[in-house]
Amino acid sequence: MVMPELGIRLLPSTTLTEISQGRGHLVSRVSGEAIEEFFDFVVAATSPQPQYSLYPVFSRYAPTQLVGDALAPRDAMMAFREGDRAGRTV
């Protein structure tokens, strides 16, 4: 079964602006139309944020290079390749 057959509706190109009293308040990023719907649950896909917290610690002891998600969010294969490249330069 595919999602529409299960009663699941996808709302791409919308921004969730508020949730109140079981309703999601959305705005279409294409038309600007306001949409208000009741939802059982909301799945939000968000971009991860890079984490730099260990860089200052490690860089005090050895040459250090930020790679992978520490540098910027990316897919796993790009992060693996970048880490491999950084490891080969050591």
C-alpha positions as CSV (number, residue, x, y, z in Angstrom):
1,M,0.0,0.0,0.0
2,V,1.1,3.5,-0.7
3,M,0.5,6.4,1.7
4,P,-2.6,7.9,0.0
5,E,-4.3,4.5,0.2
6,L,-3.7,4.6,3.9
7,G,-5.3,8.0,4.2
8,I,-1.9,9.8,4.6
9,R,-1.8,13.2,2.9
10,L,1.5,14.9,2.1
11,L,1.7,18.7,2.2
12,P,4.9,19.6,0.5
13,S,5.9,23.3,0.0
14,T,4.1,24.3,3.2
15,T,5.3,25.9,6.3
16,L,3.8,25.1,9.7
17,T,3.3,28.4,11.5
18,E,1.4,27.2,14.6
19,I,-0.2,24.3,16.3
20,S,-3.2,25.0,18.5
21,Q,-6.2,22.9,19.7
22,G,-5.2,20.0,17.5
23,R,-5.0,22.1,14.4
24,G,-2.0,22.7,12.3
25,H,-1.9,26.2,10.7
26,L,0.1,26.1,7.5
27,V,0.9,28.5,4.7
28,S,1.6,27.4,1.2
29,R,5.1,28.6,0.1
30,V,3.9,28.7,-3.5
31,S,0.5,30.5,-3.3
32,G,0.6,32.0,0.2
33,E,-2.7,30.3,0.9
34,A,-3.5,29.7,4.6
35,I,-4.4,26.1,5.4
36,E,-5.9,24.9,8.7
37,E,-6.1,21.1,9.3
38,F,-6.7,18.7,12.1
39,F,-3.7,16.3,12.5
40,D,-3.2,13.1,14.4
41,F,0.6,13.8,14.4
42,V,3.1,16.0,12.5
43,V,6.3,14.8,11.0
44,A,8.7,17.7,10.5
45,A,11.8,17.4,8.4
46,T,14.4,19.9,9.4
47,S,18.0,20.5,8.5
48,P,20.4,19.4,11.2
49,Q,22.8,22.0,12.6
50,P,26.6,21.5,12.5
51,Q,28.3,20.9,15.8
52,Y,31.6,22.6,16.4
53,S,31.9,22.1,20.2
54,L,34.9,19.6,20.1
55,Y,36.9,21.5,17.5
56,P,38.6,23.9,19.9
57,V,39.5,21.0,22.2
58,F,41.1,18.8,19.6
59,S,42.8,21.7,17.7
60,R,44.9,22.5,20.8
61,Y,46.6,19.2,20.6
62,A,46.9,18.4,16.9
63,P,46.2,19.8,13.5
64,T,42.4,19.4,13.2
65,Q,40.1,19.6,10.3
66,L,36.3,19.9,10.3
67,V,34.6,17.3,8.1
68,G,31.2,15.7,7.6
69,D,28.2,17.0,9.5
70,A,30.5,18.9,11.9
71,L,31.2,21.2,8.9
72,A,27.8,21.3,7.4
73,P,24.8,19.0,7.0
74,R,25.2,16.6,4.1
75,D,24.1,13.1,3.1
76,A,26.0,10.1,4.6
77,M,28.0,9.2,1.5
78,M,29.4,12.7,1.2
79,A,30.3,12.7,4.9
80,F,32.1,9.3,4.5
81,R,34.0,10.5,1.5
82,E,35.1,13.7,3.1
83,G,36.2,11.9,6.3
84,D,38.1,9.4,4.2
85,R,39.9,12.2,2.3
86,A,40.7,14.0,5.6
87,G,42.1,10.7,7.1
88,R,44.3,10.2,4.0
89,T,45.9,13.6,4.4
90,V,47.2,12.9,8.0
